[in-house]
Amino acid sequence: MGIRKHGALGDGAGQVAAATHPPATVPDGLMDAFWAYESALTDNDLDALDRLFAPGPTTLRGDANGLLVGHDRISAFRHARGGGPRRRIVEVHVQPIDMSHALVVAVTEFAHGGRGLQTQLWKRTPAGWAVTAAHVAQPAPALDTRIWRVVGDPLIPATGAGPLSGHSLAVKDLYAVAGHRIGAGNPAFLAAAPIQPRHAAAVEALLAAGADLRGIARTDEFAYSLAGTNVHTGTPPNPKAPHRISGGSTSGSASAVSLGHATIGLGTDTGGSIRVPAAYQGLFGFRPTHGSVSTAGLLPLAPSFDTVGWLTRDALLLAAVGDVLLPDSAVRPFGEVVVVPELLALAQPDVAAAVETRVGGWAPRESWDLPDLPAWLTAFQTLQAWEAWQAHGGWLATRLHTLGADVRGRFEAASDVGEDDAAQAAEQVAAARIRIRELVGDRLLVLPSASSVAPPLGQVPPEVRQATMQLTCLAGIGGLPSVSIPTTTADGLPCGVCLVASPGRDRDLLHLTAELPTVSVRPWLRDG
């Protein structure tokens, strides 16, 4: 039977008042456990919350961000989030199943406004009542500020009609949008930024091709990260891998596309900032040949490596955006695919296995002697750091305190890079570029887009970032076009297969991607 309790059972500050003694038909001790849970939630008493959720791998907790399975994952989520929103209980409904199981549904009211629902399945255990499954519904925000800095319906309508008519665009907050400021993921920078008089070249071209600009999407500060965890605005959600990071620095645009808020995500790729969020969120992502798409109106990070890039949910649209932004060229097939075991070994086993499965066992393996790869990455990072400080050091010199710890650390290190160090790094990069282009030749290089699946929130091991950058820096140093194609691990988590081609073969790569089969790469070859 259902039992309804009217009235405000807690105050506006979230403190729970004593409940009326439940009728005899409600199992003994259930309501005491329910209110103990509410009190623990209000106080963010993590130990009590752990006790009141049933132990074991089958316990469930779901919300709009996704489902957590297992007590350990639920506990880790609670420890990372820093407390829930303040609320009070308006109504409680109980439907006993038997004397050891019951469904409890509560209507909640939040201090920030709006009502929600909390549904819990409780079980009597030897240690007392515990939740075995829970679902939390909260009022959706009018604007998810983790994803968007400003948004409209649309923010700016298309200026023409063309191949992108009917599509919507999320623009990374590094591009000039007429009438708006560039915020670069940093509130202090946004406050001081001038209003832009005209659109960036890429934005203008996409609007002219028929796309509406839905809004300006979040980015990691100054695009100097691969995580997407902006300390000021939070981590954009990853709907394909809930409670894991979104990937940066094109984090907001990627999440907007993955969630269906926009169909095209315009971003940048300097060291992997298109390919990594594409891999983490199961999207198609494209980085063009360096210099092939105009960066006019784009706030730089490291001009030697910066490229315009874009993300979509399907390969045909990815190619359609390329038709708008890339220079014309005849499309021709690739003659050979190469898989390099030394590069596969940089990925974690589940990701390496997913790439192997997508490639198929027939594809030729070619061993590359890459003893200089760590040195190449160091040179890349040194030159990137020097250029980043040249671009932003004048403003940041007295404002490093406005940055999150991770980005601040990179800029502090960048400020110590001297001209001689930068010149030596530039020489190493130039030599590495020649060698990388020789190794790739006119073939199709297949490698993981990122070394791992998206790490859980608050858990980005340095070795994972280092391995990912060893993979992504090859295209960055080589100035090569690359595409990330979504696939999944055996556990169903998204990851990416990256295809890298020689300079100028951007349209070939996009055309091939649009025609890819779902299982094998055999038909990718001219003679396949």
LUMZA-234993 format. One record per residue (C-alpha): x, y, z; residue in one letter. Coordinates in steps of 0.1 Angstrom, whole numbers, plus 5000, padded with zeros to 4 digits. Layout:
% LUMZA-234993
XYZA;...
//
This chain:
% LUMZA-234993
500050005000M;501050364996G;501550605024I;501550975018R;502851235042K;501951595035H;503851905043G;507352025046A;509351755064L;512551955062G;513352325062D;514752545034G;518252485045A;518052115039G;517752005076Q;515251725080V;512651745106A;511451445126A;509051225106A;505651115118T;505750755132H;504850535102P;501750305102P;502249945112A;502049835075T;505349995068V;508249755078P;509849835111D;512850065110G;512350165073L;511450525079M;514150565105D;516650455079A;515150685052F;515450995075W;518950895085A;519850885048Y;518351235044E;520251365074S;523551215061A;522851365026L;522351715042T;525551685062D;527451515034N;528251235059D;530051005035L;530550725060D;526850715068A;525850735031L;528150445024D;526550235052R;523050315039L;523750195004F;523949825001A;527349674996P;528249474965G;528549504927P;524849524919T;523849834938T;522450104915L;522350484915R;521050674885G;520451034876D;520451254844A;524151204840N;523950824839G;523950504859L;526450404885L;526750024891V;528249894922G;528750024957H;532350124951D;531550334921R;528650504939I;530950574969S;533650724947A;531050944930F;529951084964R;533451144975H;534251334943A;531251554940R;531551754973G;528051724985G;524551734969G;522252034963P;520352164993R;516752044994R;513851955016R;511351665015I;507851765005V;506151415003E;507051055010V;505250764995H;505950405006V;504950084988Q;505949785009P;506849474989I;507249245019D;508649295054M;512249305041S;511749515009H;510049845001A;509850114974L;510150464987V;509350764965V;509951114978A;509051454962V;511951694968T;512152074967E;515452244961F;516852564976A;517752684941H;514152624930G;512152354913G;511052004924R;512451664918G;511851294926L;513851044945Q;512950674941T;514650414963Q;514450044966L;515249945002W;516249605015K;516549485051R;520049345056T;521749205087P;523249545093A;519949725089G;517949885060W;520049985030A;519250114995V;519849864967T;518750094938A;518050464936A;517150714909H;517351084914V;515551334892A;516251704895Q;514852004876P;516852054844A;518852384843P;517752644818A;521352664808L;523952394815D;526852624823T;529252334822R;528652314784I;527752664773W;528953014781R;526153164761V;523452994740V;520453084719G;517852934697D;519853014677P;522353254691L;523153364655I;521153244625P;522753114593A;523753384569T;523253174538G;521952844525A;523952544515G;525152194525P;524852264562L;521352404562S;519352264591G;522452194612H;523552374644S;526952474655L;528652484689A;531652714688V;534552664712K;535152984733D;538353064714L;536753184682Y;535653534675A;531853554673V;530653904662A;529054094691G;530553864718H;533753834737R;536353554736I;536453404771G;539153134766A;537652944796G;538853204821N;536453444838P;539053714843A;540153704807F;536453714796L;535854024818A;538654214801A;538154094766A;536854324739P;533654264720I;534554104686Q;533554314656P;533354014631R;533253634630H;536353414628A;536953294593A;535752934601A;532653054618V;531753284590E;532253004564A;529952764584L;527253024588L;527353104551A;526952734543A;523652724562G;524552624598A;522952814627D;525252904656L;523652754686R;526052894712G;529552954725I;530852634742A;533152594772R;536852514768T;539652434791D;541552754801E;543352884770F;542952534755A;546052414775Y;544652084787S;543251754774L;540951674803A;537951914800G;537951974838T;537552354840N;537952464876V;535652764871H;532752614852T;532952234860G;533351934837T;530951914808P;529051584810P;530051284790N;526751104781P;528550804764K;530650744795A;528750894825P;530751014855H;533951024834R;535751324820I;534651474787S;538051534772G;539551874764G;540152124755S;537252114730T;535151984759S;532052194757G;531652154719S;532151784722A;529551744749S;527051964731A;527351734700V;527251414720S;524151534739L;522351644707G;522452014716H;524252084683A;525151874653T;528552024647I;531252104673G;533852364661L;537052334681G;540752334679T;543452064679D;546952164690T;548051854709G;544951634706G;542051854716S;539751724689I;540851364688R;540851304726V;537251424733P;536051244702A;537550924715A;536250974750Y;532651054738Q;532250824709G;532351104682L;533951154648F;536651424651G;538851574624F;542151754626R;543151894592P;546651944577T;548252224596H;547552554578G;544852414555S;541952594572V;542252964582S;542853044618T;541853404614A;539853524644G;541053224665L;542753294699L;546153104696P;547752864719L;550852754699A;550652864662P;553152614651S;550652334659F;547252504662D;544552384638T;540852434633V;538952114640G;535451974642W;533351694657L;530051534646T;528051224654R;528251084619D;530951064592A;528851214564L;528351534583L;532051534592L;532951524555A;530351794547A;531952034571V;535251954554G;533752034520D;532952384534V;536252454552L;538952274532L;540552374499P;539352194468D;541251884458S;540551564438A;539751264459V;541950954455R;542150624474P;544850514497F;547250244487G;548350094520E;547450074556V;550050044583V;549649944619V;552649994643V;552849764673P;555050004691E;552250264690L;549550024699L;551549934730A;551250294742L;547550234748A;545950044777Q;545049684768P;541349734764D;541850024740V;544649844720A;542349544717A;539449754704A;541749914678V;543049564668E;539449444664T;538449734642R;541549694621V;541249324617G;544049064619G;544949084582W;546249444582A;550049454578P;552049534609R;555249734606E;557749774634S;558950134638W;562150204658D;560950494679L;563550554706P;563250934700D;559450954705L;559751064742P;562251334731A;559951434702W;557151494727L;559451684750T;560451914721A;556851954711F;555852044746Q;558752284750T;557952474718L;554252474726Q;554952614760A;557252884746W;554652994720E;551852974746A;553753214768W;554453444739Q;550753454731A;549453494767H;552353574790G;551853944788G;548353914802W;548953624825L;552253744842A;550253914870T;547153694867R;548453334871L;546353314903H;543253324881T;544052984866L;543152644878G;546052444893A;546752224863D;546752504837V;548652734860R;551352484864G;551752454827R;551952834822F;554352874851E;556652614834A;556152794801A;557353124816S;560652964823D;561352844787V;564053074772G;564653154736E;567552924733D;565452634747D;562752724722A;565152744693A;566652404701Q;563152254705A;562152404671A;565052234655E;564151904671Q;560551944660V;561652024624A;563751714623A;561051504638A;558551634613R;560651514584I;561051174600R;557351134608I;556351224573R;558950974559E;557450704581L;553850774572V;554650834535G;551550824514D;549950554535R;547250534561L;548650504597L;546250344622V;546750404659L;544650474690P;543150824693S;543950824730A;545750584752S;542750504774S;539050534777V;537850854795A;539250844831P;536750874860P;536151224872L;538951344894G;541251054883Q;543551144854V;546850964860P;549851154846P;551050844828E;547750824809V;548151184797R;551751124788Q;550950814767A;548050984750T;550351284740M;552951054726Q;550250924703L;548651254694T;551951454690C;552751254658L;550151434638A;550751754657G;554551754649I;554051624614G;551251874606G;549251584593L;545551534589P;543951284612S;540451154620V;539150984651S;536550714644I;534450594673P;534550234685T;534150064719T;536049844742T;534849504753A;533249674783D;531249904761G;533250224768L;533950464739P;537450494725C;538850604691G;540650464661V;542850734647C;543750744610L;546650964600V;547551054564A;550151264546S;549851644543P;547051764520G;545151434519R;542351584541D;539451524517R;540751174509D;540651094546L;537151234551L;535851064520H;537250734532L;535750784567T;532350844553A;532450514534E;533950304561L;532449964570P;531649894606T;533949604612V;537049574590S;539449824573V;540049594544R;537849794520P;539850114529W;542550004504L;542550084467R;542949714459D;540949584489G;
//
